[in-house]
Amino acid sequence: MTTTGEKLSLVGFVLYQIAGLWTFVFLTFLDVYGYNWWNWIIALPVNLFVGEIWPIYWLVLRPIFGN
């Protein structure tokens, strides 16, 4: 039997992952950046990492570095 706290924890985890996925998609496909054939090797892992730390990206990095 699951408790209300466990259900809220699961909902929070799922919402966190959805926001991370959206950040990854935004950084990879929607942010205006001209990709070359070689920088996909670097951009995809970096975007994946930043997608997992999305609160830091949206609250700290994006305001500092702009755009």
N, C-alpha and C positions, 0 to 999 in steps of 0.2 A: 504494500500500500504506500503510495507516495503522499507526501505532505504538501501543503500549500507552498512552503519555502522551496521544496525541490522543484515544484512546477514553475515557480517564478525564476528560479535559477536556470532552468532549462530554457525558458522564454528569453531571459536576458542573454544567455549564451547564443541562442539562435539569432537574436536581433544584432548582437555584436558581430557575428560572422556575416550576416547580410550586409551590414554597413561596411565591413572590411572588403567584401566582394565588390560592392558598389564603388568603393574607393579605388580598388584595383582596376576596374573597368574604366572609371573616369580617368585615372592617370595613364592608362595604356592606350585608350582609344579616343577619348573625348577632349583631353587636354591638348591644346595646340602645340605639338612638338613634331619636328620633322625627323622621322626615323630613317636611318640608313640600313643597309643590310647587316652591318656588323654590330650596331648598337642595340639591337634586339637582345643580344646575348647578355648585355649589361642591364638594359632597361627592364626586362621581365622580372628577374630576381629582385631588383631594387623596388619595383612597383609592387611586387608580392609582399616584400618586407614592410613597406610603408602602408600597404593595405591592412596588414595585421596590427600595425600601431596607429590606426586611423585617428584616434582622438588626438594624439600628439601632432599628427599632420594637419588636421583641420584647425586645431586650437593654437598651435605654436608655429609650425613651419610655414604654412600657407600665408598667414598674416606677415611674417617676417620677410619671406622671399617674394611675396606678392603674386599677382595674377590669380 
